[in-house]
Every structure is written in C-alpha cells, then in structure tokens.
Amino acid sequence: LIDYALGNDPLVSTPMDGHSVVEVVPSEEGGPTVFRVSFRVRVPLPPLLQLTVEESADLIFWRSATGLVLVAREDLGDGTERRIYERPLDGNEPPLSAVRLRVTDFDLP
C-alpha cells in the first residue's frame, strides 16, 4: 500500500533514491531550527488513502507528528509530487529516534 501511495509499482522492488528525507535543518540568520520531512506521493492521491507522518522516541510507541505544516509541493512530472513539511524546534522537545510515513486505506473491510 505504501509503494502505491508513493507512486511506485507495488509489484516491483523500487529503491528510495532520496525520495523520502527526514532532517533537522539548522537555523539561518536567527531563525528557528527546523524539523523537515519530505516524501514523494502519487497525485492525485486516492481519496480513501490517508498519509500520516508519525514519530517515536523508542520505536515502540508511535504518535502523529504534531505541528508539521506543508511548506512546499513540487510536481515531479511523472504522476507524483514531492511534499515538504516543517515545524520549528524549540529545544525543549524530547529526542526522536525515528520517523515513519503511515498509509491508511479507509476502504478495507
């Protein structure tokens, strides 16, 4: 399901080749340090599929990544687009061990 949502052929092994990136971007000229998540997604995304960025401090308990704002969309010209989400980091947040993209299909029985 995630391969389909990301614009890949689910029947063929596809390397990610930088299609999904998670990074902490240092502040520029006094601005905040930014947590950034970017990934490629099929467009249009079928309406019954929902993408959720999740984060975990221990790889056991996962929660939706709060405060992420869509800051850019880039048409990749192949039926997909790159979406970039960001949120400022204030330095008081608990450390993250992992980030993942969850795809949910609301049409499953």
Residue frames as a rotation matrix with the C-alpha (Angstrom) as fourth column:
LEU 1
0.567 0.824 0.000 0.00
0.824 -0.567 0.000 0.00
0.000 0.000 -1.000 0.00
ILE 2
0.461 -0.447 -0.767 2.81
0.138 -0.817 0.560 2.42
-0.877 -0.363 -0.315 0.82
ASP 3
-0.630 -0.684 0.367 4.53
0.453 0.060 0.890 1.68
-0.631 0.727 0.272 -2.51
TYR 4
-0.116 0.682 0.722 1.32
0.969 -0.081 0.232 2.58
0.217 0.727 -0.652 -4.34
ALA 5
0.777 0.462 -0.427 0.79
0.578 -0.793 0.193 5.78
-0.249 -0.397 -0.883 -2.32
LEU 6
0.191 -0.800 -0.569 4.37
0.015 -0.577 0.817 6.86
-0.982 -0.164 -0.098 -3.03
GLY 7
0.560 0.144 -0.816 3.90
-0.726 -0.388 -0.567 6.37
-0.398 0.910 -0.112 -6.77
ASN 8
-0.602 -0.798 -0.012 5.82
-0.733 0.547 0.405 3.11
-0.317 0.253 -0.914 -7.12
ASP 9
0.093 0.544 -0.834 4.75
-0.659 0.661 0.359 -0.13
0.747 0.516 0.420 -8.77
PRO 10
0.352 0.087 0.932 3.90
-0.907 0.276 0.317 -2.41
-0.230 -0.957 0.176 -5.81
LEU 11
0.975 0.054 0.217 4.93
-0.006 0.976 -0.218 -5.47
-0.224 0.211 0.952 -7.85
VAL 12
0.500 -0.850 0.166 8.48
0.416 0.067 -0.907 -4.22
0.760 0.522 0.388 -8.49
SER 13
0.358 -0.484 -0.798 11.22
0.877 -0.119 0.465 -3.58
-0.320 -0.867 0.382 -5.92
THR 14
0.584 -0.083 0.808 11.98
0.403 -0.834 -0.377 0.14
0.705 0.545 -0.454 -6.03
PRO 15
-0.360 -0.736 -0.572 14.95
0.917 -0.166 -0.364 1.80
0.173 -0.656 0.735 -4.31
MET 16
0.493 0.608 -0.622 14.02
0.750 -0.660 -0.051 5.01
-0.442 -0.441 -0.781 -2.48
ASP 17
-0.197 -0.668 0.717 16.84
0.935 -0.347 -0.067 7.06
0.294 0.658 0.694 -4.08
GLY 18
-0.933 -0.293 -0.209 16.30
0.352 -0.862 -0.366 10.05
-0.073 -0.415 0.907 -1.85
HIS 19
-0.382 0.863 0.330 12.52
0.277 -0.234 0.932 10.17
0.881 0.448 -0.150 -2.37
SER 20
0.784 0.606 -0.136 11.94
0.291 -0.166 0.942 10.39
0.549 -0.778 -0.307 1.39
VAL 21
-0.360 -0.922 0.145 14.10
0.372 -0.284 -0.884 12.57
0.856 -0.265 0.445 3.59
VAL 22
0.842 0.452 -0.295 13.93
0.453 -0.294 0.842 13.42
0.294 -0.842 -0.452 7.28
GLU 23
-0.218 -0.966 0.138 16.31
0.718 -0.254 -0.648 16.10
0.661 -0.042 0.749 8.52
VAL 24
0.577 0.222 -0.786 16.89
0.696 -0.638 0.331 18.73
-0.428 -0.737 -0.523 11.16
VAL 25
0.246 -0.417 0.875 17.85
0.727 -0.517 -0.452 21.97
0.640 0.748 0.176 9.44
PRO 26
-0.406 -0.470 -0.784 19.94
0.882 -0.427 -0.201 24.45
-0.240 -0.773 0.587 11.47
SER 27
0.593 0.654 -0.469 18.59
0.556 -0.754 -0.349 27.96
-0.582 -0.054 -0.812 11.89
GLU 28
-0.208 -0.591 0.779 19.57
0.931 -0.365 -0.029 30.63
0.301 0.719 0.626 9.41
GLU 29
-0.660 -0.167 0.732 20.14
0.138 -0.985 -0.100 34.21
0.738 0.035 0.674 10.49
GLY 30
-0.894 0.219 0.390 18.44
-0.446 -0.367 -0.816 33.87
-0.036 -0.904 0.426 13.87
GLY 31
0.035 0.941 -0.338 15.51
-0.848 0.207 0.488 31.82
0.529 0.270 0.804 12.62
PRO 32
0.426 0.187 0.885 14.40
-0.765 0.597 0.241 28.62
-0.483 -0.780 0.398 14.34
THR 33
-0.835 -0.547 0.049 15.97
-0.480 0.770 0.419 25.22
-0.267 0.327 -0.906 13.82
VAL 34
0.089 0.921 -0.380 13.52
-0.991 0.044 -0.127 23.26
-0.100 0.388 0.916 11.67
PHE 35
-0.485 -0.037 0.874 12.45
-0.064 0.998 0.007 19.61
-0.872 -0.052 -0.486 11.63
ARG 36
-0.117 0.374 -0.920 11.74
-0.950 -0.311 -0.005 18.78
-0.288 0.874 0.392 7.96
VAL 37
-0.287 0.129 0.949 10.10
0.154 0.984 -0.088 15.73
-0.945 0.121 -0.303 6.37
SER 38
-0.091 0.291 -0.952 9.83
-0.922 -0.385 -0.029 15.35
-0.375 0.876 0.303 2.60
PHE 39
-0.493 -0.012 0.870 8.49
0.132 0.987 0.088 12.50
-0.860 0.158 -0.486 0.53
ARG 40
-0.876 0.221 -0.428 7.18
-0.463 -0.144 0.874 11.69
0.131 0.965 0.228 -2.93
VAL 41
-0.462 0.800 0.383 3.48
0.011 0.437 -0.899 10.90
-0.887 -0.411 -0.211 -3.24
ARG 42
-0.669 0.343 0.659 1.16
0.743 0.327 0.584 9.81
-0.015 0.880 -0.474 -6.07
VAL 43
-0.561 0.562 -0.608 -1.12
-0.225 -0.810 -0.541 12.57
-0.797 -0.167 0.581 -7.41
PRO 44
0.023 0.497 0.867 -3.95
-0.813 -0.496 0.305 12.61
0.581 -0.712 0.393 -7.23
LEU 45
-0.950 -0.273 0.151 -3.84
-0.303 0.694 -0.653 10.51
0.074 -0.667 -0.742 -4.09
PRO 46
-0.400 0.859 -0.318 -6.94
0.328 0.459 0.826 8.28
0.856 0.226 -0.465 -3.99
PRO 47
-0.078 0.418 0.905 -9.41
-0.586 -0.753 0.297 9.87
0.806 -0.507 0.304 -1.55
LEU 48
0.881 0.463 -0.099 -9.61
-0.209 0.568 0.796 6.78
0.425 -0.680 0.598 0.67
LEU 49
0.236 -0.870 -0.433 -5.86
0.809 0.423 -0.409 6.79
0.539 -0.253 0.803 1.37
GLN 50
0.962 0.009 0.271 -4.54
-0.139 -0.843 0.519 8.89
0.233 -0.538 -0.810 4.23
LEU 51
0.109 -0.983 -0.147 -0.87
0.458 0.181 -0.870 9.69
0.882 0.028 0.470 4.80
THR 52
0.975 0.141 0.174 0.31
-0.092 -0.459 0.884 10.36
0.204 -0.877 -0.435 8.35
VAL 53
-0.045 -0.999 0.029 3.82
-0.196 -0.020 -0.980 11.26
0.980 -0.049 -0.195 9.47
GLU 54
0.935 0.323 -0.148 4.48
0.047 0.300 0.953 9.52
0.352 -0.898 0.265 12.78
GLU 55
0.012 -0.953 0.304 7.32
-0.549 -0.260 -0.794 9.87
0.836 -0.158 -0.526 15.28
SER 56
0.874 0.192 -0.446 8.70
0.209 0.681 0.702 7.77
0.438 -0.707 0.555 18.12
ALA 57
0.416 -0.749 0.515 11.28
-0.885 -0.464 0.039 8.21
0.210 -0.472 -0.856 20.85
ASP 58
-0.177 -0.470 0.865 11.65
-0.742 0.641 0.196 4.45
-0.646 -0.607 -0.462 21.47
LEU 59
-0.704 -0.045 -0.709 10.43
-0.647 0.453 0.614 2.62
0.293 0.891 -0.348 18.31
ILE 60
-0.864 0.484 -0.138 7.65
0.501 0.794 -0.345 1.03
-0.057 -0.367 -0.928 20.37
PHE 61
0.090 0.902 -0.422 5.12
0.707 -0.356 -0.611 3.80
-0.702 -0.244 -0.670 20.87
TRP 62
-0.761 -0.262 0.594 4.25
0.638 -0.471 0.609 5.93
0.120 0.842 0.526 17.83
ARG 63
0.066 0.775 -0.628 2.26
0.550 -0.554 -0.626 9.15
-0.833 -0.304 -0.463 17.61
SER 64
0.624 0.200 0.755 1.26
0.756 -0.398 -0.519 11.51
0.197 0.895 -0.400 14.84
ALA 65
-0.537 -0.839 -0.093 3.92
0.844 -0.533 -0.064 14.14
0.004 -0.113 0.994 14.33
THR 66
0.499 0.792 -0.352 2.28
0.810 -0.570 -0.135 17.32
-0.308 -0.218 -0.926 15.58
GLY 67
0.412 -0.243 -0.878 2.86
0.050 -0.956 0.288 20.82
-0.910 -0.162 -0.382 14.33
LEU 68
-0.593 -0.631 0.500 4.00
0.533 0.157 0.831 19.87
-0.603 0.760 0.243 10.82
VAL 69
0.350 0.641 -0.683 2.99
-0.177 -0.670 -0.720 22.39
-0.920 0.373 -0.121 8.18
LEU 70
0.376 -0.168 0.912 3.01
0.867 0.412 -0.281 21.74
-0.328 0.896 0.300 4.43
VAL 71
0.185 -0.399 -0.898 5.52
0.019 -0.912 0.409 24.32
-0.983 -0.092 -0.162 3.13
ALA 72
-0.343 -0.333 -0.878 6.07
-0.840 -0.310 0.446 23.16
-0.421 0.891 -0.173 -0.47
ARG 73
0.486 0.400 0.777 4.79
0.135 0.844 -0.518 20.91
-0.863 0.357 0.356 -3.23
GLU 74
-0.317 -0.650 -0.691 6.90
-0.724 -0.305 0.619 20.14
-0.613 0.697 -0.374 -6.28
ASP 75
0.809 0.588 -0.022 5.42
-0.427 0.561 -0.709 18.43
-0.404 0.582 0.705 -9.36
LEU 76
-0.136 -0.912 0.386 7.89
-0.301 0.409 0.862 15.75
-0.944 0.002 -0.330 -10.42
GLY 77
-0.156 0.108 -0.982 6.26
-0.957 -0.261 0.123 15.30
-0.243 0.959 0.145 -13.84
ASP 78
-0.807 -0.170 -0.565 5.68
-0.362 0.899 0.246 11.56
0.467 0.403 -0.787 -13.51
GLY 79
0.136 0.939 -0.316 2.32
0.012 0.318 0.948 11.47
0.991 -0.133 0.032 -11.75
THR 80
0.276 -0.110 -0.955 3.93
0.940 0.239 0.244 12.19
0.201 -0.965 0.170 -8.39
GLU 81
0.516 -0.200 0.833 4.86
-0.132 -0.979 -0.153 15.25
0.847 -0.031 -0.531 -6.36
ARG 82
-0.467 -0.671 -0.576 7.32
0.632 0.202 -0.748 15.93
0.618 -0.714 0.329 -3.56
ARG 83
0.672 0.659 0.338 5.69
0.139 -0.561 0.816 17.27
0.727 -0.501 -0.469 -0.38
ILE 84
-0.506 -0.856 -0.109 7.77
0.397 -0.119 -0.910 19.07
0.766 -0.504 0.400 2.22
TYR 85
0.717 0.696 -0.047 6.52
0.294 -0.239 0.925 19.52
0.633 -0.677 -0.376 5.79
GLU 86
-0.460 -0.880 0.119 8.29
0.257 -0.260 -0.931 21.50
0.850 -0.398 0.346 8.52
ARG 87
0.819 0.565 -0.095 7.94
0.332 -0.334 0.882 22.52
0.467 -0.754 -0.462 12.14
PRO 88
0.173 -0.778 0.604 10.22
-0.549 -0.585 -0.597 24.69
0.818 -0.229 -0.528 14.23
LEU 89
0.252 -0.198 -0.947 12.14
0.692 0.721 0.034 23.03
0.676 -0.664 0.319 17.07
ASP 90
0.719 0.102 0.688 12.27
-0.273 -0.868 0.414 24.94
0.639 -0.486 -0.596 20.32
GLY 91
-0.322 -0.947 0.010 14.99
-0.454 0.145 -0.879 22.88
0.831 -0.287 -0.477 22.01
ASN 92
-0.495 0.200 0.846 12.66
-0.844 0.121 -0.523 21.63
-0.207 -0.972 0.109 24.76
GLU 93
0.519 0.726 -0.451 11.24
-0.821 0.570 -0.026 18.69
0.238 0.384 0.892 22.81
PRO 94
0.441 -0.364 0.820 12.04
-0.306 0.798 0.519 15.09
-0.844 -0.480 0.241 23.71
PRO 95
-0.536 -0.710 -0.458 14.53
-0.699 0.068 0.712 13.48
-0.474 0.701 -0.532 21.32
LEU 96
0.658 0.726 -0.199 13.18
-0.693 0.481 -0.537 11.39
-0.294 0.491 0.820 18.45
SER 97
-0.215 -0.689 0.692 14.57
-0.184 0.724 0.665 8.01
-0.959 0.016 -0.282 17.48
ALA 98
-0.804 -0.015 0.595 12.55
0.514 0.487 0.706 7.54
-0.301 0.873 -0.384 14.33
VAL 99
-0.275 0.744 -0.609 10.06
-0.639 -0.614 -0.463 9.00
-0.719 0.261 0.644 11.91
ARG 100
-0.804 0.065 0.591 7.86
0.411 0.780 0.472 6.99
-0.430 0.623 -0.654 9.57
LEU 101
-0.642 0.656 -0.397 5.17
-0.766 -0.535 0.356 7.56
0.021 0.533 0.846 6.99
ARG 102
-0.703 0.503 0.503 1.97
0.184 0.811 -0.555 5.61
-0.687 -0.297 -0.663 7.62
VAL 103
-0.768 0.523 -0.370 -0.56
-0.556 -0.255 0.791 4.96
0.319 0.813 0.487 4.86
THR 104
-0.662 0.648 0.378 -4.10
-0.021 0.488 -0.873 4.04
-0.750 -0.585 -0.309 5.87
ASP 105
-0.882 0.459 -0.112 -6.74
-0.081 0.087 0.993 2.69
0.465 0.884 -0.040 3.48
PHE 106
-0.689 0.673 0.269 -10.26
-0.541 -0.230 -0.809 3.55
-0.483 -0.703 0.523 4.66
ASP 107
0.107 0.729 -0.677 -11.81
-0.973 0.216 0.080 1.21
0.204 0.650 0.732 2.11
LEU 108
-0.770 -0.415 -0.485 -10.55
-0.323 0.909 -0.264 -2.03
0.550 -0.046 -0.834 3.66
PRO 109
0.248 0.915 -0.318 -13.27
-0.113 0.353 0.929 -4.33
0.962 -0.195 0.191 5.09
